[in-house]
Amino acid sequence: MLAAALLLTVFLLPVTSLRGEPSASQDVNQVARECAGAYHKKDWPRAIELGLKLNRLVPANSVHQYNLACAYALSDESEKAVEWLAKAAASGFSLLRLFETDPDLDNVRSHPGYKAALAVVKGNRAEELADLRARFEKEPLHVVLPPQYNKDQEAPLIVALHGKGARSHWIADQWRSVAADMGAILIAPQAVIPLGGGFSWNQADTNDSLGDNAEFLVRLTVEFAMKNYRIDRERTVLTGFSEGGGGCRWIGPRPPYMFAGVIPMGCDYIRDFDAPPKAIGDRPPRFYFMAGERDHAVTAEQLHMAAKDFAAAGFKTKVRVYPKVGHRFPINRDTELRKALDFVLQR
């Protein structure tokens, strides 16, 4: 379930990313692992015991509070569940999509306490989105027009998402030549969360959701493109590398579809967390999964699993694994990118 995947993802973060001051880093890591294990074994009493201990070690962490609420809900302790949901909401929990759809909370949704906490979470998410929009509007989009651009004619659109800690110009440089060849408008938005010398779409020590936040920023990018240029809606492509690849893989299969094709590159795939929804309509986007054979972020097995799951959900897919290539673009970059574009724009 999503809650279990989130639980593991959050609990196993480095201690330096946890809010609050743990009494001992080894204690926190150990409790986190044991709690995650109990949760997956559906040992709710043990998960609750360890969840309470973790919340004592790391107070006011909204994700830990939320996960403890889920354990109480699954243990049929509704009052305790909504109590901890209220604490999570007050601490800033903002994963609205999860809060509204997590099956672990199904038996408390009719409780007034759940509805009260939901209202706070909606407020948290609204504030988060307002902040994201403000940051986005301060950061100019990296727009590359094709050499023979004609403002009176429709042009294809490529939206490219950079990797974690990178900047928009890097991913734009990778796609510049191929975009020019096909007469496409290339737009590379820049993430808004500072990280090192660049930016990230998501940050481990916040409640940000990579998928939800990247989707919001991509929607703003598409709105900008549609407002300022004549876009051929049948030839729109979303691509991304590494963290940006994970964002585009998550955004692409979720209606209403914004793109005809999606090209995720060098990003991992965890079935419990990343499995796509069922495709709708008769023209869902096509997916072209790319990664190097030696990529530390994703194995060939994961890549083929992703393609298989997307195909089973009703999406046309193709996989390319490049021999002797690590976490980078393929050696014959432009040739391989053209192949990817040919596949995802085939109709």
DAZINOR-V787353 format. One record per residue. N is the residue number from 1. SS is DSSP state (h for helix, s for strand, l for the rest). Layout:
BEGIN
N,SS
N,SS
END
This chain:
BEGIN
1,l
2,h
3,h
4,h
5,h
6,h
7,h
8,h
9,h
10,h
11,h
12,l
13,l
14,l
15,h
16,h
17,h
18,l
19,l
20,l
21,l
22,l
23,l
24,l
25,h
26,h
27,h
28,h
29,h
30,h
31,h
32,h
33,h
34,h
35,h
36,h
37,h
38,h
39,h
40,h
41,l
42,l
43,l
44,h
45,h
46,h
47,h
48,h
49,h
50,h
51,h
52,h
53,h
54,h
55,h
56,h
57,h
58,l
59,l
60,l
61,l
62,h
63,h
64,h
65,h
66,h
67,h
68,h
69,h
70,h
71,h
72,h
73,h
74,h
75,l
76,l
77,l
78,h
79,h
80,h
81,h
82,h
83,h
84,h
85,h
86,h
87,h
88,h
89,h
90,h
91,l
92,l
93,l
94,l
95,l
96,h
97,h
98,h
99,h
100,h
101,h
102,l
103,h
104,h
105,h
106,h
107,h
108,h
109,l
110,l
111,l
112,h
113,h
114,h
115,h
116,h
117,h
118,h
119,h
120,h
121,h
122,h
123,h
124,h
125,h
126,h
127,h
128,h
129,h
130,h
131,h
132,h
133,h
134,h
135,h
136,h
137,h
138,h
139,l
140,l
141,l
142,s
143,s
144,s
145,l
146,l
147,l
148,l
149,l
150,l
151,l
152,l
153,l
154,l
155,s
156,s
157,s
158,s
159,s
160,s
161,s
162,l
163,l
164,l
165,l
166,s
167,l
168,h
169,h
170,h
171,h
172,h
173,h
174,h
175,h
176,h
177,h
178,h
179,h
180,h
181,h
182,l
183,l
184,l
185,s
186,s
187,s
188,s
189,l
190,l
191,l
192,l
193,s
194,s
195,s
196,l
197,l
198,s
199,s
200,s
201,l
202,l
203,l
204,l
205,l
206,l
207,l
208,l
209,l
210,h
211,h
212,h
213,h
214,h
215,h
216,h
217,h
218,h
219,h
220,h
221,h
222,h
223,h
224,h
225,h
226,h
227,h
228,h
229,l
230,l
231,s
232,s
233,s
234,s
235,s
236,s
237,s
238,s
239,s
240,s
241,s
242,l
243,h
244,h
245,h
246,h
247,h
248,h
249,h
250,h
251,h
252,h
253,l
254,l
255,l
256,l
257,l
258,l
259,l
260,l
261,s
262,s
263,s
264,s
265,s
266,l
267,l
268,l
269,l
270,l
271,h
272,h
273,h
274,h
275,l
276,l
277,l
278,l
279,l
280,l
281,l
282,l
283,l
284,l
285,l
286,s
287,s
288,s
289,s
290,s
291,s
292,s
293,l
294,l
295,l
296,l
297,l
298,l
299,l
300,h
301,h
302,h
303,h
304,h
305,h
306,h
307,h
308,h
309,h
310,h
311,h
312,h
313,l
314,l
315,l
316,l
317,s
318,s
319,s
320,s
321,s
322,s
323,l
324,l
325,l
326,l
327,l
328,l
329,l
330,l
331,l
332,l
333,h
334,h
335,h
336,h
337,h
338,h
339,h
340,h
341,h
342,h
343,h
344,h
345,l
346,l
347,l
END
